[in-house]
Amino acid sequence: MADKPGNQTPNTPDVSETELRGMTVDELRDKAKEAGIGSTSTMKKDELVRALAEAGGGRGGADAEGEKATRRTGGGEGAGPDGGRIRTGSGTSDSLKYSQEVTSPEDEPEREGRSLVTTHHEVIRKWAEERNGVPATVPGTEHGDSLGVLRIDFGGDSDTLREVSWDEWFATFDERRLNFIYQEQRSDGRQSTFFQLENPEREDA
């Protein structure tokens, strides 16, 4: 049966399903993320269209996203100033462009070994703690009163790293507008400790 023109979803007068159905799956997934809809990687096109229509098609997405982020993290605490979204700039790398954006602890990798990227504090802290990692910095690389190069120490007693608090670590992470590129699992399914901190303006991490 042919699709009827216009909006077929009740109580969403400003959303055109016809417009949504004309988009590609990747475009729909991007729009769904903007609207705060999670688990989009496993959704088919019809499911994405329906979810977007019910969410208002992403219009007013900031309010909807903020409300959902609040529910997920308890008052919005844990997401960070950018709500987990990546930071871009003139030096944005290809590795960032081709990584899957994670904006919630509920997001899952599309496949094993997938490169992921986030600025979400809770996601980063959970990932590190699951691997017995602690926030750290490299002594001797300080910037005035600010921490030096940021690292995560998986060894515990490293002479080349100094443990710091998560509050200090994240304050510096946000001040430098860093992105956290990482893996949950290697391509063979084993747990991965790979991560990389990247500044989209190509400044020191």
C-alpha positions as CSV (number, residue, x, y, z in Angstrom):
1,M,0.0,0.0,0.0
2,A,1.4,3.4,-0.9
3,D,2.3,5.8,1.8
4,K,-0.2,8.5,2.4
5,P,1.1,12.0,2.1
6,G,1.7,14.2,5.1
7,N,1.7,13.3,8.8
8,Q,0.0,10.0,9.8
9,T,0.9,10.2,13.5
10,P,-1.6,11.8,15.9
11,N,-0.7,14.8,18.1
12,T,2.4,15.7,15.9
13,P,1.0,18.4,13.6
14,D,4.4,19.9,12.7
15,V,6.0,16.6,11.6
16,S,5.8,15.4,8.0
17,E,6.4,11.6,7.8
18,T,6.6,12.0,4.0
19,E,9.7,14.2,4.6
20,L,11.1,11.7,7.0
21,R,10.6,8.8,4.6
22,G,12.5,10.6,2.0
23,M,15.7,10.6,4.1
24,T,18.4,7.9,4.1
25,V,18.8,5.6,7.2
26,D,22.0,7.4,8.2
27,E,20.2,10.8,8.0
28,L,17.4,9.4,10.1
29,R,19.8,8.1,12.7
30,D,21.5,11.4,12.9
31,K,18.2,13.2,13.3
32,A,17.1,10.6,15.9
33,K,20.3,11.3,18.0
34,E,19.5,15.0,17.8
35,A,16.1,14.2,19.2
36,G,17.6,12.2,22.1
37,I,16.4,8.8,20.8
38,G,18.7,6.0,21.9
39,S,19.6,2.6,20.4
40,T,19.3,3.8,16.8
41,S,21.9,1.4,15.4
42,T,19.5,-1.5,15.5
43,M,16.4,0.3,14.2
44,K,15.1,-0.2,10.7
45,K,13.9,2.7,8.6
46,D,10.2,2.4,9.5
47,E,11.1,2.2,13.2
48,L,13.3,5.4,12.9
49,V,10.5,7.2,11.0
50,R,7.9,6.2,13.7
51,A,10.2,7.1,16.6
52,L,11.1,10.5,15.1
53,A,7.4,11.3,14.3
54,E,6.5,10.5,17.9
55,A,9.3,12.6,19.2
56,G,8.3,15.6,17.0
57,G,10.8,14.9,14.2
58,G,13.6,16.5,16.1
59,R,11.9,19.9,16.1
60,G,12.4,21.3,19.6
61,G,15.0,18.6,20.0
62,A,17.0,20.5,22.6
63,D,14.2,20.4,25.0
64,A,13.4,16.8,24.4
65,E,17.1,15.8,24.6
66,G,17.6,17.7,27.8
67,E,14.6,16.0,29.4
68,K,15.8,12.6,28.4
69,A,19.4,13.3,29.5
70,T,18.0,14.4,32.8
71,R,16.1,11.1,33.2
72,R,19.2,9.1,32.3
73,T,21.7,10.8,34.5
74,G,19.7,12.3,37.4
75,G,19.3,16.0,36.9
76,G,21.7,16.0,33.9
77,E,24.6,15.3,36.2
78,G,27.4,13.2,34.6
79,A,26.9,14.3,30.9
80,G,29.3,17.2,30.9
81,P,28.8,20.7,29.4
82,D,28.3,19.3,25.8
83,G,25.8,16.6,26.8
84,G,28.2,13.9,25.6
85,R,28.3,15.3,22.0
86,I,31.6,15.5,20.2
87,R,33.5,18.7,19.8
88,T,34.6,19.8,16.3
89,G,37.0,22.3,14.9
90,S,39.4,23.1,12.2
91,G,41.7,20.2,13.1
92,T,39.0,17.5,13.4
93,S,40.6,14.2,12.4
94,D,39.3,11.4,10.1
95,S,39.4,9.0,13.1
96,L,36.9,11.3,14.8
97,K,34.7,11.6,11.7
98,Y,34.5,7.8,11.3
99,S,33.9,7.0,15.0
100,Q,30.4,6.2,16.4
101,E,29.2,9.0,18.6
102,V,28.1,8.0,22.1
103,T,26.0,10.4,24.0
104,S,24.5,8.2,26.8
105,P,25.6,5.2,28.9
106,E,22.7,3.4,27.2
107,D,24.3,3.6,23.7
108,E,25.8,0.4,22.4
109,P,28.6,-0.1,19.8
110,E,27.3,-1.0,16.4
111,R,29.8,-3.9,16.2
112,E,32.8,-5.3,18.1
113,G,35.9,-3.3,17.5
114,R,34.0,-0.2,16.6
115,S,35.8,3.1,17.2
116,L,33.7,5.2,19.6
117,V,33.8,8.8,20.6
118,T,32.2,10.8,23.5
119,T,32.6,13.7,25.9
120,H,30.1,12.2,28.4
121,H,31.7,12.1,31.8
122,E,29.7,9.2,33.1
123,V,30.5,7.1,30.0
124,I,34.2,7.8,30.3
125,R,34.4,7.2,34.0
126,K,32.5,3.9,33.8
127,W,34.6,2.7,30.9
128,A,37.8,3.4,32.9
129,E,36.6,1.9,36.1
130,E,35.5,-1.3,34.4
131,R,39.2,-1.7,33.4
132,N,40.6,-0.7,36.8
133,G,41.7,2.6,35.3
134,V,42.2,5.8,37.3
135,P,42.5,9.4,36.1
136,A,46.1,10.6,35.8
137,T,48.4,13.2,34.4
138,V,52.0,13.3,33.2
139,P,54.2,15.1,35.7
140,G,56.2,17.9,34.3
141,T,53.7,18.8,31.6
142,E,51.6,21.2,33.7
143,H,50.2,24.4,32.2
144,G,50.6,26.9,35.0
145,D,48.0,25.9,37.6
146,S,46.3,23.5,35.2
147,L,47.0,19.7,34.9
148,G,49.5,18.5,32.3
149,V,48.8,15.9,29.7
150,L,45.8,13.8,30.6
151,R,46.0,10.0,30.8
152,I,44.2,7.0,32.3
153,D,46.5,4.8,34.4
154,F,45.6,1.1,34.1
155,G,48.7,0.0,36.0
156,G,48.2,1.7,39.3
157,D,51.8,2.2,40.4
158,S,53.3,3.9,37.3
159,D,56.3,6.2,38.0
160,T,55.5,8.2,34.8
161,L,51.9,9.1,35.8
162,R,50.4,10.9,38.7
163,E,46.9,10.0,39.9
164,V,44.4,12.9,40.1
165,S,40.7,13.2,41.0
166,W,38.0,12.8,38.4
167,D,36.8,16.3,39.1
168,E,40.3,17.7,38.2
169,W,40.6,15.4,35.2
170,F,37.2,16.4,33.8
171,A,37.6,20.1,34.5
172,T,40.8,20.0,32.3
173,F,39.1,17.7,29.7
174,D,36.3,20.2,29.2
175,E,38.6,23.3,29.4
176,R,40.7,21.9,26.5
177,R,37.6,20.8,24.6
178,L,38.8,17.3,24.2
179,N,37.1,14.3,22.7
180,F,37.5,10.8,24.1
181,I,38.0,8.2,21.3
182,Y,37.9,4.6,22.6
183,Q,36.9,1.0,22.1
184,E,34.7,-1.2,24.2
185,Q,36.0,-4.4,22.6
186,R,38.7,-5.4,20.2
187,S,37.6,-6.9,16.9
188,D,38.1,-10.4,18.4
189,G,35.7,-9.6,21.2
190,R,38.3,-9.2,24.0
191,Q,38.0,-6.1,26.3
192,S,39.9,-3.2,24.9
193,T,41.9,-0.5,26.8
194,F,42.5,1.6,23.7
195,F,41.7,5.3,24.1
196,Q,42.9,8.6,22.6
197,L,42.3,12.1,23.7
198,E,41.9,14.6,20.8
199,N,41.5,18.3,20.6
200,P,39.7,19.4,17.4
201,E,42.0,22.5,17.3
202,R,45.1,20.3,17.4
203,E,46.3,21.6,20.8
204,D,48.0,19.4,23.4
205,A,45.7,16.9,25.1
